[in-house]
Amino acid sequence: MSSIKENYVKVIERVEKAAKRSGRDPKEIKLVAVSKTVEPARIKEAIEAGVSILGENYVQEAQRKIEEIGRSVSWHFIGHLQSNKAKYAVRLFDMIHSLDSIALAEELNRRAEREGKVMEVMIEVNLSGEASKFGAEGEKALDIARRVLDLKNLSLVGLMTMPPYFDSPEMSRPYFIQLRELKERMAAQGISLRELSMGMSNDFEIAIEEGATYVRVGTAIFGPRR
Ligand SMILES: *Cc1c(COP(=O)(O)O)cnc(C)c1O
């Protein structure tokens, strides 16, 4: 068995265990294999092992890979998106996890309308208040959500977050709880969202315990990035 396949199988087992431990149906949790900097041959190994959603951070890098690998799998955009790349992002991706401003929402909507497409998006929420991080802070996320609901070619499906890096995965838990609570607050205001995209190689089990429906896992599947 290739190491990518072995890694994938282990990740799936860990997802299932974390789900069961927290009384959830493992089928509620979708695995995004994060393939930034990973070359197509190794991505194909992951697809053969069973990966069906790939996550990419850079539009141009993803474009080359999608041309080579094709669309038998879903491609999700998880990186910071600049408005001038919105057109390509709409063409290339099945979902965008990282919507972080009203201006970007409006641009994506305009581009999606031209493509005759309804683009599924999640709002990236910055819960740590770190200036170096992208994402909208709590109240702003709510403003973006309200705006997106009026945009016909965007479909708002959920919230995404990325806590600061900690050696101990337990340290991520408060951020995952906050994201779930923000989703609950939005529901109380009539904005009901289906997805929570949270948890990476280091902390995806904790994220599942706190309600993640998408986990974004790179290193634990493909090994350390070069
Ligand atoms: C790189 C990246 C991941 C995956 O990180 P790993 O620690 O390698 O699992 C997940 N989400 C985002 C937004 C990323 O940029």
The ligand as an SDF file (V2000), in Angstrom:
LIG
                    3D

 15 15  0  0  0  0  0  0  0  0999 V2000
   -2.8450   24.2730    4.4980 C   0  0  0  0  0  0  0  0  0  0  0  0
   -4.2080   24.4040    5.0150 C   0  0  0  0  0  0  0  0  0  0  0  0
   -4.8720   23.3280    5.6450 C   0  0  0  0  0  0  0  0  0  0  0  0
   -4.2230   21.9860    5.8990 C   0  0  0  0  0  0  0  0  0  0  0  0
   -3.2390   22.0700    6.8700 O   0  0  0  0  0  0  0  0  0  0  0  0
   -2.5220   20.7600    7.4610 P   0  0  0  0  0  0  0  0  0  0  0  0
   -2.0010   21.2000    8.7570 O   0  0  0  0  0  0  0  0  0  0  0  0
   -1.4440   20.4060    6.4800 O   0  0  0  0  0  0  0  0  0  0  0  0
   -3.5420   19.6970    7.5740 O   0  0  0  0  0  0  0  0  0  0  0  0
   -6.1870   23.5200    6.0500 C   0  0  0  0  0  0  0  0  0  0  0  0
   -6.8260   24.6900    5.8720 N   0  0  0  0  0  0  0  0  0  0  0  0
   -6.2280   25.7360    5.2840 C   0  0  0  0  0  0  0  0  0  0  0  0
   -6.9910   27.0000    5.1180 C   0  0  0  0  0  0  0  0  0  0  0  0
   -4.9050   25.6410    4.8470 C   0  0  0  0  0  0  0  0  0  0  0  0
   -4.3240   26.7030    4.2930 O   0  0  0  0  0  0  0  0  0  0  0  0
  1  2  1  0
  2  3  1  0
  2 14  2  0
  3  4  1  0
  3 10  2  0
  4  5  1  0
  5  6  1  0
  6  7  2  0
  6  8  1  0
  6  9  1  0
 10 11  1  0
 11 12  2  0
 12 13  1  0
 12 14  1  0
 14 15  1  0
M  END
$$$$
